[in-house]
Amino acid sequence: MIVLRGSGELGRLEALRENAPLVLVPTMGALHEGHLTLVRQAAVHGQVVVTIFVNPTQFGPGEDFAAYPRDLDEDLRLLAGTPTVAVFAPAVGDVYGRPGEVTVRAGRRAEGLCGALRPGHFDGVLTVVAKLFGMVRPSLALFGRKDAQQCLVLEQMVHDLRLPVRLLDVPTVREPDGLAMSSRNRYLDAGQRQRALCLARALAAGRACLADGQRATAAVEAAMRAELVAADSVDYAAVRLLPELEMTASIQDGRVLLAVAARVGPARLIDNLALRVERGAVMEAGLMGGGDAAGT
Ligand code: PAF
């Protein structure tokens, strides 16, 4: 595994590129089993390049940019036990140069949910991912399904900017009790960790409602919200149509996203579940590329 600490070293990827396609797993570090699953999945498709970069432009004022956990040595130790062939860990100055430089503005899929509550967040995500695509030039990039809106916003960027890269979303990795793995779980003490389970319970409640035949969005959202009483505050408990994230008053056959965001102690946590509703049956679905790859 080679470690590239600056953009000046990116030329070292060229020799690798000759062997097999490069597959990118972009991360902000603080790696956990969810990231390692992405890496293992990525290795099925080619040579894995992991980027580790805490991207300042996707954090808003008052968010946790300064506190975000950073431990490159530990991340490299974890990656050494995976099929990663290269790690790119640039400094801020390698990624962002002059004031007033070109940025990407997210499109319609970023308008609601986290996009509405974290202004500029998805612009920052798209800008950095576009830069990472430009620097690494992967054939394929993998993203976790927990960040569902991020996946969909990225898919729109790749489509609208005609970027020559394929995207794949990978199922959320959960702790045995259901908590979605997240670098921000490190902020939780034992009591908060227990209360954070309400996000996964909210998604399960929404899914159970749909499985019982409920098709009124308000009723499904109310069932989700009822589980979130254990959180300190709730940003949203929402049902949206996939892939465009439109609101709907009633749920027809097709794909829907159950989405929750809530604050527990110092952590703002999100969780998501993509479902396909079909003639009374409700099954897990994927997000990107038509959503067929439920268990990718
Ligand atoms: O999901 C993340 O960790 C980040 O948003 C990403 C995609 C690495 C961009 O900074």
Residues whose N, C-alpha, C, O or C-beta is under 5 A from the ligand:
A	BS01	PAF	P26 T27 M28 F53 N55 V125 V128
